[in-house]
Amino acid sequence: MSAGEVQRGLEDVVALESQICFIDGAQGRLIYHGYDIRELAEHSTFEEVAYLLWYGRLPTTHQLDELRKRLASLRALPDPVVRILHETPPSANAMDVLRTAVSALALFEPAETQPGASSIGGAQRLTAVLPTILGHFHRGRLGLSPPDPSPDLSHAAWILNAIRGTEASELEVKGMDVALILHADHELNASTFAARVTASTLSDLYSAVTSAIGTLKGPLHGGANERVMELLDEIGTPPRAEEVVKSKLSRHERIMGFGHRVYKVEDPRATILREWSRRIGQAKGNLKFYDLLRSVEQVVHTEKGLYPNVDLYSGSVYTLLGIPRDLFTPLFASSRVVGWTAHVLEEYQDLRLIRPTARYVGPTDLAYVPLEKRG
């Protein structure tokens, strides 16, 4: 890239140094602080990964136990925020609700909003409380009682309980735990970059996360797994996959869940979620989604040579776990908030205002014309 060359979307532009996350696009590897995502998904828990992203190392047994207790103790919402959620129209966009609640929460957490190392308290608070926000909103629009933030539940079990109001099986909890781990961070994606830009101004962590949620709401960043499930609705049965997909491709329509700006091979998160779609579907006697997705995957790869990304299978896992589609993206935020806050904390350690330049392509020598002489 030559000096002054414009890189649309900042593609391949190295904006900063980070120790949090590494994406090896050529080899299809995702690394959190040195640990491969495959190992973390198989052996770890979301709480352990949260500790890793925040502190840069895996916790001891005591440290992990303390973090679990800390997160469980922070699940309740202040009454004014609960009232805001109860007054939210049932038809409201769930991401709007999440963004508004996070912003409002800052008003009642003054000790946690000061920029700097102490913001770890806010990071833990937001991680603990985002599922509570979703539970209040979703259960409220159904006319059901609010979720009870049981301190005995793991974070993954709490998310399922807050939204569904029912006890989850061991397999369901593990499936949710894996999904949370896989979505916890992904380097400088749009929402994480938005959070770091906000933090670079020395604004507070709640403002940075509000920026990230607003960025994630955009359909070019979030929501692809919802579109995948809509495609499966349209296809109906595996034998129709080739016809429907080829028809869409002939009209130059994008098939969501394929291709990635960074990965040149299969997204490792897709590899893991494919297996979890099968496992949970098999346990529930419902392999419809898995079979459909395998058929779509084969057609797209044959026709376009594209590999799956994380969005292809995540929606099927969430659906099998009883998560409504309009909560898919807020659920993503409930995981990614760990990555967002880790990046904000890292930004605070080496502050430099993020301020790129633009190449001006407009005129420079126009003469001012008085208002009465125009047109």
C-alpha positions, 0 to 999 in steps of 0.5 A: 500500500503506497502512501496516501492510498485509500483503503476502503473499509480500512481493509488490511490497514494495521491500526494498532497493536494488541495482545488480545486476539489473533486471526490467522486467516490463511490457516483458519485459526483464532487465538485468544491471548495465545490459546487456540479457540478449539482448545478453549471451546473443548475444555474451557468455560465462558467465565474462564475465557472472560478472565483470560481476555480481561487479565491476559492469563488463565485463572487459577481455581480460586480466581475462577471461583471468585469471578463466577461469584462476582458475575453472579452477584452483579446480575440484578438491575437497578429499579429505574432501569427495570422501569425503563424496560417495563415501559419499552414497547413490546415491538421495540427492536431488541438491539435498541433496547439493549443499547438504551439499557446499557446507556441508562445503566451508567447513570446508576454505576458512577463508580464504574464509569471512570476511564482506566484500569478500574473499569474492570468493574464495569466490564464485569457488571455489563457482562453479568447484566446483559442477559438480565436486560434481555430476559426482562425485555423478552419475558415482559413482552410475553406478559411473563414474570421477570427472570430471577437472577439465581446465583447458583447458575453458570453464566451460560445457564443464566442466559438460557434461564433469563430468556426461557424461564426454564431449567436447561439440560447439561448439553444445552448449557455446554452448547451455549457455553461453547457459543459464548466462547466462540463469539467472545472476541474477534480482533478489530471487527466494526463494533470492537473498533467503534468501542476502541475509538470511543475509548481513545477519547478517554470516554468511559467504558459504558459509552464505549460499549454503547457505541459498540452495540449501536455498531453491531445493530447494523445489518452489515455487521450483525444479524447474518444468522437471522438471514440464514434461518430465513433462508432455511425457511424458504428452502424447506427441505434439503432437496430444494437447497440446490434450486433455491441457492442457485436461483439466488446466486443467478440473481447475484443475491448474497447467501449469508453465512459464507465468506469472510474479510479475514479468513481465506479458509473455513472459519474455525468457529463454523467448524465447531458450531457445525458439530454442535448443531448436529449434537443438539439437533440429534439430542432433540430429535431434530436434525432438520436445520443441520441437514438443510445447512449441510445441503446449502454448504455443499451447493455454495462451495461447489458454485462459489468456492466459499467456506462457511463463517460463524453465522452459518450454524450459530442461528440453528444452535440458538434456535434449538436452544429456544432463543427467538431470532430477534435476540440472536444479535443481542445474544452475540452482544452478551458474549462479545461484551467481554471482548469489547471491554477487554479492548477498551481496557487495553486502549486505556493502557496506551491511549492515543486518540484514534484519528485517521485522515480522509482524502478530500476529493471535492472542489477547493476554489469555489467563490462565495455567492451572496444569498440574493444572487443565487439561483 
